[in-house]
Amino acid sequence: MKRCFALAVLLCLAFPGLMLLAALEVDAPDVDSALESVDRELSRRDVYLEMRSSCIDSLNRLINELPRRDVRRLDLIMRLGDCYTGYLTDSAIVNYERGEALSSRLGEPDKALNFRLKRIAVLPVAGFGSMAVDMFESIPLDSLTGELRLVALESGRQMYSYQASFFMNYRDEYDRWLDKAIELQRQLVDELPAGSEKYLLNRGEYFFLTGKPSEAKAVLTDLLDSIPNNTNVAARASHIISSISKNRGDEDSHIYYLAKSAVADIQSATREMVSLQELGIALYDRQEIERAYECLSVALAYAVECNASMRMLQTSEALPVITAAHRDALSINRRRLYFAIGAMAVLLIVVVAVLIKLRKEMTHMKSLQQVLANANRVKEMYMSQFLNLCTIYMNKLNQFCKIAERKISTGHADDLYKMTKSGRFVEEQSQEFYDTFDRAFLHIYPTFVNDVNALLKPEEVIVLKDGEMLNTDLRILAFMRLGVEESIRIAQVLNYSVHTIYAYRNRLKNRAVDRENFEADIMKIGSLS
C-alpha cells in the first residue's frame, strides 16, 4: 500500500514536468517560422542600427550641453558607454575610461570604480584580455558591498568568460578561465535578488555550466516567457538553450533558439554577437546555402564594424564555411543563370519559329488574296461574257422574230419553214455560243486542257484541232467543273441527246488513269487548295 501511494505521488510530481516538456517541443514549422523571422529582421537591421545611433547622438548632445565638471554628466556618460557596448567596442572603452577620469576629478570613487569595472568587462572584446585580468585582480573584491559588488562580480564573470573563449582549442587553459567565471557566477547568484532577470539568467547559465541542463532549460524558459524578446537578456537565454539542445542532438530546437537569439540581437542592434555566426554554420550543415551565407556575412560585417577583435577572431574561424557557402551560393546562382539562359534560348527559338510560321502564313495569305483578287476579276469577266452572250441571243431572237414576221406578212411562210427545218440557224447560234463559252471558261481556268490531259492515259490525251479552244469532250467536262453534273442539263445546253452525253462521259472515264475518281478529280481542277 505504501509503495502504491509513493508511486502515485511520484507520478503527480512528474506530470507537470512532462507537460512542460511537451510544451517545449519544437517541430519543423516552428523552425521555419523562426528562420523567416531572421530573414525579415536581417532585412530591417539598418533600421535598428539607426535607432541605436540616434540614441547615442541624443546622449552626446545632452552631455555636451552640461558643464564639464557637472556631476550629472557621469550618469549620462555611463548610459552612453552602455549604449556603445556591443555596438562599437572601442567607443564603449573610451567613454568608460572618460567617466572614470571625470569621477576621480569630481571625488566620486565608487562611480570611478563602477566605470572601471564596466571597462574591464569589455576590454577582452577589443583584444585587451591580459590588461583586463590585471585590472580586475588588483581590485579588493571582498571589500566591496552592495550594488558595486554585484557589478564587480558580473564584470569579472563576463571578463573571465571572454578569456576562456580565446582558448577554445586549449582545454586546460579554457577550463582554468571558465572555472574562474563559474565561481564568480555562483557568488553572483547567491547575492542577486531572487526572481530578478539577472538572477534567473545567471542561475540558468550556472546550471548549464555545472552540468545541469534540464534545470538550466527550465529556469531559462521561464525567464523567456516573462521578458521582452528583443533584449540582450533574451538573446543570452535563448543562446544557452540552443547550446543545451545541441548537446542533446535536438537539431530543430538548436536552430530554433539560435534564431530567436539572433533576432533578439538584431532587434537590439547588438553587433558583438555569436548566435548569428553559429546559426549560419548550422544552416550550412543543413544545406540552406543562401541563408547560411547571409547570416555568416552579416556576422562578420558586424564584428568588423563593432571593432570586436575577439569576435573577428572567432568569426575568422568560420571563414572557410563562409567561403564554401559563398562558393555554393555562386554555384546555385550560376546554375540558375544557365537555366535562365537556356530557357531564354528555347524561348527565342520558339519565337523565331513562330515568326517564320507567321511569315509563311502571311505569304500564303497574300497569295490567297491575290488568287481571290484574280478570281474576282475572272468572275467579273465571266459575268461580262454571260451578259454579252445574253445580249447576243436577245438580238438574234429579235432578228429572227422580224424575219419571221416579214416572211409571214409577205406570204413567204415556205421560206421560213425551210430555214427552220434545215437546222442551219441553230448550228450558227450554237457555234457562236460555243465560242463565247470557250473564251469565258478558259479565262477562268486557263490550264484546264493540260489539267484534264494529266488525268488521262498518255495514249488517250485530247488533241485539239487548229483554231479550237475546246471540243465536245472538254465542254462536257467544263460544264461538270462548273457544277452542271446532270447529263440532261448538259444535253440541253449543248443541244445533244441525253444518251449521247452518257456515251461521251463513259468514254472519258475509260480513257482516265483513275476511272473511279475521274469526275471527282475534274472537280479539283483550279481549286485554291
C-alpha positions as CSV (number, residue, x, y, z in Angstrom):
1,M,0.0,0.0,0.0
2,K,2.8,2.4,0.9
3,R,4.5,1.6,-2.4
4,C,1.4,2.4,-4.4
5,F,1.0,5.7,-2.6
6,A,4.6,6.6,-3.2
7,L,4.3,5.8,-6.9
8,A,1.2,7.9,-7.2
9,V,3.0,10.8,-5.5
10,L,5.9,10.5,-8.0
11,L,3.5,10.4,-10.9
12,C,1.8,13.6,-9.7
13,L,5.1,15.3,-9.3
14,A,6.4,14.2,-12.7
15,F,3.2,15.1,-14.6
16,P,3.8,18.9,-14.6
17,G,7.3,18.2,-15.8
18,L,6.0,16.0,-18.6
19,M,3.5,18.7,-19.6
20,L,6.3,21.3,-19.6
21,L,8.5,19.1,-21.8
22,A,5.6,18.6,-24.3
23,A,5.0,22.3,-24.4
24,L,8.7,22.9,-25.1
25,E,8.9,20.6,-28.1
26,V,10.0,22.3,-31.3
27,D,8.8,21.0,-34.7
28,A,9.7,21.8,-38.3
29,P,7.0,24.6,-38.7
30,D,8.4,26.3,-35.6
31,V,11.9,26.3,-37.1
32,D,10.7,27.6,-40.4
33,S,8.8,30.4,-38.7
34,A,11.9,31.3,-36.6
35,L,14.1,31.3,-39.7
36,E,11.6,33.5,-41.6
37,S,11.8,35.9,-38.6
38,V,15.6,36.0,-39.0
39,D,15.3,36.8,-42.7
40,R,12.8,39.5,-42.0
41,E,14.8,41.1,-39.3
42,L,18.1,40.9,-41.3
43,S,16.4,42.9,-44.0
44,R,15.4,45.6,-41.4
45,R,18.8,45.6,-39.5
46,D,19.7,49.1,-40.7
47,V,16.5,50.4,-39.1
48,Y,17.6,49.1,-35.7
49,L,21.1,50.3,-36.1
50,E,19.8,53.7,-37.0
51,M,17.7,53.8,-33.8
52,R,20.7,52.9,-31.7
53,S,22.8,55.5,-33.4
54,S,20.1,58.1,-32.8
55,C,20.1,57.2,-29.1
56,I,23.9,57.7,-29.0
57,D,23.7,61.1,-30.7
58,S,21.0,62.2,-28.3
59,L,23.1,61.2,-25.3
60,N,26.2,63.0,-26.7
61,R,24.1,66.2,-27.1
62,L,22.9,66.0,-23.6
63,I,26.4,65.5,-22.3
64,N,27.8,68.4,-24.3
65,E,25.0,70.7,-23.0
66,L,26.2,70.3,-19.4
67,P,29.2,72.0,-17.8
68,R,32.4,69.9,-17.9
69,R,32.5,69.4,-14.2
70,D,28.8,68.8,-13.7
71,V,28.2,65.6,-11.8
72,R,25.1,64.8,-13.9
73,R,27.4,64.1,-16.8
74,L,28.5,60.9,-15.0
75,D,25.2,59.1,-15.4
76,L,24.9,60.2,-19.0
77,I,28.4,59.0,-19.8
78,M,27.6,55.7,-18.1
79,R,24.5,55.3,-20.3
80,L,26.5,56.3,-23.3
81,G,29.1,53.7,-22.6
82,D,26.4,51.1,-22.1
83,C,24.8,52.1,-25.4
84,Y,28.2,51.7,-27.1
85,T,28.7,48.3,-25.5
86,G,28.0,45.6,-28.1
87,Y,27.7,48.3,-30.8
88,L,31.1,49.9,-31.0
89,T,33.6,48.4,-28.6
90,D,36.4,51.0,-28.7
91,S,33.9,53.8,-28.1
92,A,32.5,52.0,-25.1
93,I,36.0,51.6,-23.7
94,V,36.8,55.3,-24.3
95,N,33.6,56.5,-22.6
96,Y,34.0,54.2,-19.6
97,E,37.6,55.5,-19.2
98,R,36.4,59.1,-19.7
99,G,33.7,58.5,-17.0
100,E,36.3,57.0,-14.6
101,A,38.6,60.0,-15.0
102,L,35.8,62.5,-14.5
103,S,34.5,60.6,-11.4
104,S,38.0,60.8,-9.9
105,R,38.2,64.5,-10.6
106,L,34.8,65.1,-9.0
107,G,35.7,63.0,-5.9
108,E,33.3,60.1,-6.7
109,P,35.4,57.0,-6.0
110,D,32.5,54.5,-6.2
111,K,31.4,55.8,-9.5
112,A,35.0,55.7,-10.7
113,L,35.3,52.1,-9.7
114,N,31.9,51.4,-11.4
115,F,33.3,52.8,-14.7
116,R,36.5,50.8,-14.2
117,L,34.6,47.6,-13.8
118,K,32.5,48.3,-16.9
119,R,35.6,48.9,-18.9
120,I,37.2,45.6,-17.6
121,A,34.1,43.7,-18.8
122,V,34.6,44.9,-22.5
123,L,38.4,45.1,-22.7
124,P,38.7,41.4,-23.8
125,V,36.4,42.0,-26.7
126,A,38.8,44.5,-28.1
127,G,41.8,42.2,-27.5
128,F,43.0,43.5,-24.2
129,G,42.3,40.4,-22.1
130,S,45.6,40.5,-20.1
131,M,45.1,44.1,-19.2
132,A,41.5,43.4,-18.1
133,V,42.7,40.4,-15.9
134,D,45.4,42.6,-14.2
135,M,43.0,45.4,-13.6
136,F,40.3,43.1,-12.1
137,E,42.6,41.1,-9.9
138,S,44.0,44.3,-8.5
139,I,40.6,45.2,-7.1
140,P,39.9,44.1,-3.5
141,L,36.7,42.2,-4.3
142,D,35.9,41.1,-0.7
143,S,35.9,44.8,0.4
144,L,33.1,45.7,-2.0
145,T,29.5,45.8,-0.9
146,G,26.0,46.4,-2.3
147,E,25.4,47.3,-5.9
148,L,29.1,47.8,-6.6
149,R,29.9,44.3,-5.5
150,L,27.2,42.9,-7.9
151,V,28.7,45.0,-10.8
152,A,32.2,43.6,-9.9
153,L,31.0,40.0,-9.9
154,E,29.1,40.5,-13.2
155,S,32.1,42.2,-14.9
156,G,34.6,39.6,-13.6
157,R,32.3,36.8,-14.7
158,Q,32.0,38.3,-18.2
159,M,35.7,39.1,-18.5
160,Y,36.7,35.5,-17.5
161,S,34.2,34.1,-19.9
162,Y,35.6,36.1,-22.7
163,Q,39.1,35.0,-21.7
164,A,38.0,31.3,-21.8
165,S,36.6,31.8,-25.3
166,F,40.1,32.7,-26.5
167,F,41.3,29.2,-25.6
168,M,38.6,27.0,-27.0
169,N,41.2,24.8,-28.6
170,Y,43.3,24.6,-25.5
171,R,41.3,22.6,-23.0
172,D,43.4,23.2,-19.9
173,E,43.5,27.0,-20.3
174,Y,39.8,27.1,-21.3
175,D,38.8,25.2,-18.1
176,R,41.1,27.4,-15.9
177,W,39.4,30.6,-17.1
178,L,35.9,29.1,-17.2
179,D,36.2,27.9,-13.6
180,K,37.0,31.4,-12.5
181,A,33.9,32.7,-14.4
182,I,31.7,29.9,-12.8
183,E,32.9,30.7,-9.3
184,L,32.1,34.4,-9.7
185,Q,28.7,33.5,-11.2
186,R,28.0,31.3,-8.2
187,Q,28.6,34.2,-5.9
188,L,26.6,36.4,-8.1
189,V,23.6,34.1,-8.0
190,D,23.8,34.0,-4.2
191,E,23.7,37.8,-3.9
192,L,21.3,38.8,-6.7
193,P,17.7,39.5,-5.7
194,A,15.8,36.2,-6.2
195,G,13.4,36.3,-9.1
196,S,15.1,39.2,-10.9
197,E,16.0,38.9,-14.6
198,K,19.7,38.9,-13.9
199,Y,19.2,36.3,-11.1
200,L,17.2,33.9,-13.4
201,L,19.7,34.4,-16.3
202,N,22.8,33.8,-14.2
203,R,21.1,30.9,-12.3
204,G,20.2,29.2,-15.6
205,E,23.6,29.7,-17.1
206,Y,25.2,28.5,-13.8
207,F,23.2,25.3,-14.0
208,F,24.2,24.8,-17.6
209,L,27.9,25.3,-16.9
210,T,27.9,23.0,-13.9
211,G,26.3,20.1,-15.9
212,K,22.6,20.5,-15.0
213,P,21.0,21.2,-18.5
214,S,17.4,20.2,-17.5
215,E,17.4,22.7,-14.6
216,A,19.0,25.3,-16.8
217,K,16.4,24.9,-19.5
218,A,13.5,25.1,-17.1
219,V,14.8,28.3,-15.5
220,L,15.7,30.0,-18.8
221,T,12.4,29.0,-20.4
222,D,10.5,30.6,-17.6
223,L,12.7,33.7,-18.0
224,L,11.9,34.0,-21.7
225,D,8.2,33.8,-21.0
226,S,8.4,36.8,-18.7
227,I,10.6,39.3,-20.6
228,P,10.5,41.0,-24.0
229,N,12.1,39.1,-26.9
230,N,14.3,42.0,-28.1
231,T,16.7,42.3,-25.2
232,N,20.3,41.2,-24.5
233,V,19.0,39.0,-21.7
234,A,16.6,37.2,-24.1
235,A,19.4,36.8,-26.6
236,R,21.7,35.2,-23.9
237,A,19.0,33.0,-22.5
238,S,18.0,31.7,-26.0
239,H,21.6,31.1,-26.9
240,I,22.2,28.9,-23.8
241,I,19.0,26.9,-24.5
242,S,20.3,26.4,-28.1
243,S,23.6,25.0,-26.7
244,I,21.7,22.6,-24.4
245,S,19.6,21.4,-27.4
246,K,22.8,21.0,-29.5
247,N,24.4,18.8,-26.8
248,R,21.3,16.7,-26.7
249,G,21.3,16.2,-30.5
250,D,18.0,18.1,-30.9
251,E,18.8,19.9,-34.2
252,D,15.4,21.6,-34.6
253,S,15.4,23.1,-31.1
254,H,19.1,24.1,-31.5
255,I,18.3,26.1,-34.7
256,Y,15.1,27.5,-33.3
257,Y,16.7,29.0,-30.2
258,L,19.7,30.2,-32.2
259,A,17.3,32.0,-34.5
260,K,15.5,33.6,-31.5
261,S,18.8,34.7,-30.1
262,A,19.9,36.2,-33.4
263,V,16.6,38.0,-33.8
264,A,16.9,39.5,-30.3
265,D,20.5,40.7,-31.0
266,I,19.4,42.2,-34.4
267,Q,16.4,44.0,-32.9
268,S,18.6,45.4,-30.0
269,A,21.2,46.5,-32.6
270,T,23.9,44.3,-31.0
271,R,26.9,43.8,-33.3
272,E,29.0,41.9,-30.9
273,M,27.2,38.6,-31.0
274,V,27.9,34.9,-31.7
275,S,24.4,33.5,-32.3
276,L,24.2,34.7,-35.9
277,Q,27.5,33.1,-36.8
278,E,26.6,29.8,-35.2
279,L,23.2,29.9,-36.9
280,G,25.0,30.4,-40.3
281,I,27.2,27.3,-39.7
282,A,24.2,25.2,-38.6
283,L,22.3,26.3,-41.7
284,Y,25.2,25.5,-43.9
285,D,25.3,21.9,-42.4
286,R,21.5,21.7,-43.4
287,Q,22.4,22.7,-47.0
288,E,20.5,26.0,-46.7
289,I,23.3,27.8,-48.6
290,E,21.8,31.2,-49.3
291,R,20.6,31.7,-45.7
292,A,23.9,30.4,-44.3
293,Y,25.9,32.8,-46.4
294,E,23.7,35.8,-45.5
295,C,24.0,35.0,-41.7
296,L,27.7,34.5,-41.8
297,S,28.5,37.5,-44.0
298,V,26.4,39.8,-41.7
299,A,28.0,38.3,-38.6
300,L,31.5,39.0,-40.0
301,A,30.5,42.5,-41.0
302,Y,29.1,43.2,-37.6
303,A,32.3,42.0,-35.9
304,V,34.4,44.4,-38.1
305,E,32.0,47.3,-37.6
306,C,32.0,46.8,-33.8
307,N,35.8,46.7,-33.7
308,A,35.4,43.5,-31.7
309,S,38.8,41.8,-32.1
310,M,37.7,38.7,-30.2
311,R,34.5,38.2,-32.4
312,M,36.6,38.9,-35.5
313,L,39.0,36.2,-34.4
314,Q,36.1,33.8,-33.7
315,T,34.4,34.7,-37.0
316,S,37.6,34.2,-38.9
317,E,37.5,30.6,-37.9
318,A,34.2,30.4,-39.8
319,L,35.8,32.0,-42.9
320,P,36.2,28.6,-44.6
321,V,32.5,28.0,-44.1
322,I,31.7,31.5,-45.3
323,T,33.9,30.9,-48.4
324,A,32.3,27.5,-49.0
325,A,28.8,29.0,-48.5
326,H,29.7,31.8,-50.9
327,R,31.0,29.3,-53.4
328,D,27.9,27.2,-53.1
329,A,25.7,30.2,-53.4
330,L,27.5,31.3,-56.6
331,S,27.2,27.8,-57.9
332,I,23.5,27.8,-57.3
333,N,23.1,31.3,-58.9
334,R,25.3,30.1,-61.8
335,R,23.1,27.1,-62.4
336,R,20.0,29.4,-62.2
337,L,21.7,31.7,-64.7
338,Y,22.4,28.8,-67.1
339,F,18.9,27.6,-66.7
340,A,17.5,31.1,-67.4
341,I,19.8,31.5,-70.5
342,G,18.7,28.0,-71.7
343,A,15.1,28.9,-71.2
344,M,15.6,32.2,-73.0
345,A,17.4,30.4,-75.8
346,V,14.5,27.9,-76.1
347,L,12.0,30.8,-76.0
348,L,14.0,32.6,-78.6
349,I,13.9,29.6,-80.9
350,V,10.2,29.2,-80.3
351,V,9.7,32.9,-81.1
352,V,11.8,32.6,-84.3
353,A,9.9,29.5,-85.3
354,V,6.5,31.3,-84.7
355,L,7.7,34.3,-86.6
356,I,8.8,32.1,-89.5
357,K,5.5,30.3,-89.5
358,L,3.6,33.6,-89.3
359,R,5.7,34.9,-92.2
360,K,4.8,31.8,-94.2
361,E,1.2,32.2,-93.2
362,M,1.3,35.9,-94.2
363,T,2.9,35.0,-97.5
364,H,0.2,32.3,-98.0
365,M,-2.5,34.8,-97.1
366,K,-1.1,37.3,-99.6
367,S,-1.1,34.5,-102.2
368,L,-4.7,33.7,-101.4
369,Q,-5.6,37.3,-101.5
370,Q,-4.0,37.5,-105.0
371,V,-5.9,34.4,-106.0
372,L,-9.1,35.8,-104.7
373,A,-8.5,39.1,-106.4
374,N,-7.9,37.2,-109.7
375,A,-11.0,35.1,-109.0
376,N,-13.0,38.4,-108.6
377,R,-11.6,39.7,-111.9
378,V,-12.4,36.4,-113.6
379,K,-15.9,36.5,-112.1
380,E,-16.4,40.0,-113.4
381,M,-15.1,38.9,-116.8
382,Y,-17.4,35.8,-116.7
383,M,-20.4,38.0,-115.8
384,S,-19.5,40.3,-118.6
385,Q,-19.3,37.4,-121.1
386,F,-22.6,36.0,-119.8
387,L,-24.3,39.4,-120.2
388,N,-22.7,39.7,-123.7
389,L,-24.0,36.2,-124.6
390,C,-27.5,37.0,-123.3
391,T,-27.4,40.3,-125.4
392,I,-26.4,38.4,-128.5
393,Y,-29.2,35.9,-128.1
394,M,-31.7,38.6,-127.4
395,N,-30.6,40.4,-130.6
396,K,-30.7,37.1,-132.5
397,L,-34.2,36.4,-131.2
398,N,-35.4,39.8,-132.2
399,Q,-33.9,39.4,-135.7
400,F,-35.5,36.0,-136.1
401,C,-38.8,37.4,-135.0
402,K,-38.6,40.3,-137.5
403,I,-37.6,37.8,-140.3
404,A,-40.5,35.5,-139.3
405,E,-42.9,38.5,-139.2
406,R,-41.7,39.7,-142.6
407,K,-41.9,36.2,-144.2
408,I,-45.4,35.6,-142.9
409,S,-46.7,39.1,-143.8
410,T,-45.4,38.8,-147.4
411,G,-46.7,35.3,-147.8
412,H,-43.3,33.6,-147.8
413,A,-44.1,31.1,-145.0
414,D,-42.5,28.3,-147.0
415,D,-39.1,30.1,-146.9
416,L,-39.4,30.4,-143.1
417,Y,-40.3,26.7,-142.9
418,K,-37.2,25.8,-145.0
419,M,-34.9,28.0,-142.9
420,T,-36.0,26.5,-139.6
421,K,-36.2,22.9,-140.9
422,S,-32.6,22.9,-142.2
423,G,-31.1,23.5,-138.7
424,R,-28.5,25.8,-140.1
425,F,-29.8,28.7,-138.0
426,V,-29.5,26.6,-134.8
427,E,-26.0,25.5,-135.7
428,E,-24.9,29.0,-136.3
429,Q,-26.3,30.1,-133.0
430,S,-24.7,27.1,-131.2
431,Q,-21.3,27.7,-132.7
432,E,-21.4,31.3,-131.5
433,F,-22.5,30.1,-128.1
434,Y,-19.6,27.6,-128.0
435,D,-17.0,30.3,-129.0
436,T,-18.3,32.7,-126.3
437,F,-18.4,29.9,-123.6
438,D,-15.0,28.6,-124.5
439,R,-13.3,32.0,-124.2
440,A,-15.1,32.7,-120.8
441,F,-14.3,29.3,-119.3
442,L,-10.6,29.3,-120.4
443,H,-10.3,32.7,-118.9
444,I,-11.3,31.2,-115.6
445,Y,-9.3,28.0,-116.0
446,P,-6.5,28.8,-118.3
447,T,-4.7,25.4,-117.8
448,F,-7.9,23.3,-118.0
449,V,-6.9,21.4,-121.1
450,N,-3.5,20.4,-119.7
451,D,-5.0,19.5,-116.3
452,V,-7.5,17.2,-118.0
453,N,-4.9,15.5,-120.1
454,A,-2.9,14.9,-116.9
455,L,-5.8,12.8,-115.7
456,L,-5.9,10.7,-118.9
457,K,-3.7,7.9,-120.1
458,P,-0.8,9.1,-122.2
459,E,-2.2,7.4,-125.4
460,E,-5.7,8.9,-124.7
461,V,-4.9,12.6,-124.3
462,I,-7.1,15.1,-126.0
463,V,-5.5,16.8,-129.0
464,L,-7.4,19.9,-130.3
465,K,-7.6,20.9,-133.9
466,D,-6.2,24.2,-135.2
467,G,-8.4,27.1,-134.0
468,E,-10.2,25.0,-131.4
469,M,-10.3,26.2,-127.9
470,L,-12.4,23.3,-126.5
471,N,-14.0,20.3,-128.2
472,T,-17.2,18.4,-127.2
473,D,-15.3,16.2,-124.6
474,L,-13.8,19.2,-123.0
475,R,-17.0,21.2,-122.9
476,I,-18.8,18.3,-121.2
477,L,-16.0,18.3,-118.6
478,A,-16.1,22.1,-118.4
479,F,-19.8,22.1,-117.5
480,M,-19.2,19.4,-114.9
481,R,-16.4,21.6,-113.4
482,L,-18.9,24.4,-113.2
483,G,-21.3,22.2,-111.2
484,V,-23.6,21.2,-114.0
485,E,-23.3,17.4,-113.4
486,E,-26.7,16.2,-114.6
487,S,-26.5,14.8,-118.1
488,I,-29.9,16.1,-119.0
489,R,-28.9,19.7,-118.4
490,I,-25.6,19.3,-120.3
491,A,-27.6,17.8,-123.2
492,Q,-30.0,20.7,-123.2
493,V,-27.2,23.3,-123.3
494,L,-25.1,21.5,-125.9
495,N,-28.1,20.5,-128.0
496,Y,-27.3,16.8,-127.8
497,S,-29.4,13.8,-126.7
498,V,-29.0,12.5,-123.2
499,H,-27.7,9.2,-124.5
500,T,-25.0,11.0,-126.4
501,I,-23.8,12.8,-123.3
502,Y,-23.8,9.5,-121.3
503,A,-21.7,7.9,-124.1
504,Y,-19.2,10.8,-124.0
505,R,-18.9,10.6,-120.2
506,N,-18.3,6.8,-120.2
507,R,-15.7,7.1,-122.9
508,L,-13.9,9.8,-121.0
509,K,-13.9,7.6,-117.8
510,N,-12.4,4.7,-119.8
511,R,-9.6,7.0,-121.0
512,A,-8.8,8.1,-117.5
513,V,-5.8,6.8,-115.4
514,D,-8.1,6.5,-112.3
515,R,-11.5,5.7,-113.7
516,E,-13.3,5.6,-110.3
517,N,-12.2,9.0,-109.2
518,F,-12.0,10.7,-112.6
519,E,-15.0,13.0,-112.2
520,A,-14.0,13.9,-108.6
521,D,-10.5,14.8,-109.9
522,I,-12.1,17.0,-112.5
523,M,-13.9,19.0,-109.7
524,K,-10.5,19.6,-108.1
525,I,-9.0,21.4,-111.1
526,G,-8.2,25.1,-110.3
527,S,-9.3,24.8,-106.7
528,L,-7.5,27.1,-104.1
529,S,-6.2,24.2,-102.0
